[in-house]
């Protein structure tokens, strides 16, 4: 696998991890707090459309940051090459 493919997969895993934690822990805490303060017995609802939009945006940002970092590092040469130049 090339370096770019690995970084794209890494970006997807970062985004998926954040979204998983948000859905599991964040939604659980939100629901618990909502139920303790819900004296009028209003229904709890989850805003799926805004969450989906933010999820797509988060995925794009995670991938873009890693790929831009990859391109900057490739332009400057590998770490080993830069160390060799500094030592010599």
N, C-alpha and C positions, 0 to 999 in steps of 0.2 A: 504494500500500500504506500502511496506517496505521502509526503508530509502534509499536503493540503487536505487530503481525504481524512487523515487522522485528526487534523485540527477541526475539520467540519464535524466529525463524529464527537470530538471532545466538546465542542460548542453545543451540540444537540444534547449531550449527556448533562452538561452544566444546566442548561435550560430545563431539561426534564426533571433534574433533581430539585431545582428551586420550585418548579410548579408542583411537584409531588408533595414537597414539604408544606407548601402553601395550602394545597387542597386538604391534606390530612390534618396537620396541626392547626393551621390558621382557621380553616372552616370549622373544625371541632371547637376551638376556643370561642370563635364568634357565635356559634350556635348555642353553646353553653351560657355565655354572657347574655345573649338575647333571651333565652328562656327564663333566666332568673329575673330579668327586668320586664318580661312580657305580662303585665297585669291585665291587659285588655284582650288577651288571647288572639292576637293578630298572627296571621300565617307567616312563616319564615320562608323567604325565597332567595335564590341565588342568582345573581346577574350573569347569566351564561354568555351573552353577547359581548359585554365589555371585557369579561375575563378571557374570552377567546381572542379578542383583538389584542389585549395586552400579552397573551401567550405568544402570539405570532410576532409581535414587536420584540419581545424578550428573546425569542429564538433568533431573529434576524440580528439583533445587537450582539448576542453571544458569538455567533458565527463571524460577523463582520470584524469584531475586535480581534479575534484570534487570527483571521486571515490577514488583516492589515499588519498586525505584529509580525506575522510570518514573512510578509513581503518586505518589511523594513529590515528584518534580520537577514534575509537573503541578499538584499542590496548591499549590506555592509560586510558580507562574507560570514562564514561560519565562525563559531566561537574559537575553535582550534586555530583557524587561520589568523584571527585577530591576536590571539595569544602569541603565536609564532612571530608575528610582525613586531609586537611589543618587546619580546625577549631579544630578538636579533638586533 
